Amino acid sequence: MVNIDTKIDADILTLIVVGEVDASSSINLDNAISKAINEGHKKILIDGKGMSYISSAGLGVFMSYLQDFDKNNIKMALYGLNEKVLNVFKILGLDQLINIAESESEAKVLMND
């Protein structure tokens, strides 16, 4: 089960992800990112401090949007991932394709690069 809240600060939309992003709940993450893109947000942060688990389906959601982000000049970064979740991204090499920061302030710097 996952819960996703949103917060807007200036020109940055933050999706606050709490819980497990697995095969059954990854659709919620997919819907939240899709909505953000459709609303025209150009800077999207994913607050992962409350994300306790991510499955391959959850990772697939992020992967499926990489081209959309590039094509629409959207900057996206994740931050606050616990060690277990971060290791999943690293094992698959996704940390090379997706901006991942330790803190919100560090993630905001990545948004301006």
N, C-alpha and C positions, 0 to 999 in steps of 0.2 A: 504494500500500500504506500502510495506517495501523495504528498500534499504540495501544491505549488501555489505560492502567493506572488504577487507582483508589487514592485515599488518603483516609482519614477522619481529620479533626482536629476534635475536639469535636463540634459539630453540623453541620459542613460536609463534604460529599463533594466531592472534587476528581477530575475526570476529566482525566488527563494525555494529551493527544493529540499523537502524534509521527508525522510523515510527511504524505502527501498524502490529503486527503479528497476523493475524486472519485466518479464515478458508481458504480464497482464497490466502493469501500470505505466509502461513506457509510452503508451498512447497519450497519456496525460501530458507528458513532457513534449511529445510530438505536437500536440494541439497548442500548447503554450508557446512554443517556438514559432509555429506556423502563424499564430495570431499576432505575435510580435512583428514578424516580417510583413504580414498583410496590413498592419497598422502603420507601417513605414518607419519603424524604429531602426536607426543606423548603428546604435551602440547597445549591445545586449550583454549583461553580466549574468552569470549563473552562480548564485550563492550556494555552494555545496557543503556548507558547514553541517547541515542537518542530514545530508545524504549518507545513509548507513551502508548502502549496497548498490552496485550497478551491474546489471547483467549484460550479455552481448546485445540483447535487444535495445537496452538503454544506450549503449555505445553506438549502436547502429543509427539511432536517432540523430546523434551529433554528426556522425559521418554523412548521413543523408543530406544535411544542410550545408556542408562545406562549400559546394559549388554555388548554392544560392547566396551564401554570404559573400563569396568572391564576386559573383556576377552583379549583385546589388550594392556592392561597396559597404557591407555591414561588418562591423567589428564585433567579435564575440570573445569573451574570456570567462573561464571558470576560476573560482577561488575557494579556499577554505576546505578543500577535500581532505578527508582523513587518510591516513597512510594506506589502509587497505584499498580504498577506492582509487587513490592516486596510483598505486602499484598496478592496478588493472589497466589504466591508461598507458602507463610506461611499458608494461609487458607487450602490449600490442603496438607500441610505437606511436600512439595517438598524441602523446605529449609533444611530438615533433610537428604535428599538423594543427593542433588546437592550442591556443594560448591558455596556460594554466599558471595561476599565481597563488602564493601563500595567503595573501591578505587582499581585502577589498581595495585598499589604497594602491597596492602593487598592480592589481588588475586594471584599475583606472588609468595607470600610467601606460599599460599595454594598449589601452584603447586609443591613446593619442599618438602612438608610434606610427 
